[in-house]
Amino acid sequence: NQPQTDEDQSNEYNSDTNSVSKPNTTTKPKAANKNKNNSNTDPSRSTTNGDKTKTKVYVPKYRGAVYGILFALKDQSTPLSKSQIIERSSRFTDTDMINPSTTGSMYNGWS
């Protein structure tokens, strides 16, 4: 009996045919992502048409929380605190910026 080398240990011995076979060392190529329009991406940010990518402009919902915040900041030349932004945006939005909505959501307009 001779000591086994590293090469001998990686081979498989078949006692029926009294032969040694090398293990299959080929690896499968990684599957290509066939779905170019990944469902995890935000559809408002971009769409893919073949190799061309188009960026869409974000348009906030009319009288929504973001709409109110943007209009509150529109003509500001000085920084505002969070409470000042909430106070000024309330006249441009139908969303309550402080208390969660009454529809059972735990989020308010600010969050």
N, C-alpha and C positions, 0 to 999 in steps of 0.2 A: 504493500500500500504506500502510495506516494502522497505527500501533503497536497491539499487542494490549493490551487492558485485562485486569484480573484476571477480569472476568466473561467475556470472550471466551476466556480460557485454560481456564476450567472447563467450557466448552461443547464438545460433540463435533460435528465437521462431517462430514456425510454427502455425499460427492461425487456419489453416484448421484442423489439427490433434490435436491441443491443446497440443503440446509437444515441448520440448526443445531438440535441437540437438547440439552436440559439433562440432565446426569447424574442418575441416580436417587439422591436424597439421603435417601430414607426409610430408617429403621433398623428392624430387626426387634426386637420387644419381647423382653426376656429371658425365657427359659423358666421357668415357675414350678416350684418343687420339688414334684413330685407325690408323692414318697415322704416323708411326714411323719415316719415312723419311720426316721430315718437309721441305716444299718448301722454308722456310725462311732461312734455314741453307745453308752455303756455301758448295757446293758439293766437292770442292777441299780439304776441311778440314777433313771430315769423311763420312763414309757410314755405314748404319746399315743393318746387315744381321741377322735377328732373334734377339738374345740377344747379339751377338758379334759385337763390334764396331771396325772398322779398321781405322787407321789414314793414310791419304794419304800425301805424300811428295809434297810440293809446288815446281813446276818447272816453272820458269819465261819463258815467250815467248822469243825465240831467237831474239836478237837485239831489244828487247822492252826496255821501260824505266827502269823497275826494273832490267833487265839484265845488263844494262849499269851502274846503281848505284852500284849493287853488285860487278861488275868487277872493278869499280873505287875504291871501299873500300877493295877489296880482300887482297891486300898485304900492307895495311896501318897500321903502328904502332902508328901513331900520329893522333889526331882528326883533322877533316877537317871541314871547314865552308860550308854552303850550296852552296855558289858560287863556291868554290873549287870542291865540289862534282859534280856540274853541269858541270863545265869546263872539269874535268877528265872523266866523264861518256859519254860525247858527242862522243868520238871516238869509244865507244862500242855499240852505239845505233843508230837506224834510226829515232827515235822519237825526235822531238824538245823539249828540256827540259825547254825552256823559253816561247816561243810563242805558243798559242793554235794551234791545227792542222787546216789545210785548209778544212777539211771535215765538217765544221760548228760546231764543238765541242767547248765548252768554256773551256776545260781542256788542260793543257800541260802535258808533260811527268813527271814533278815533282809532279803535283797534282794528 
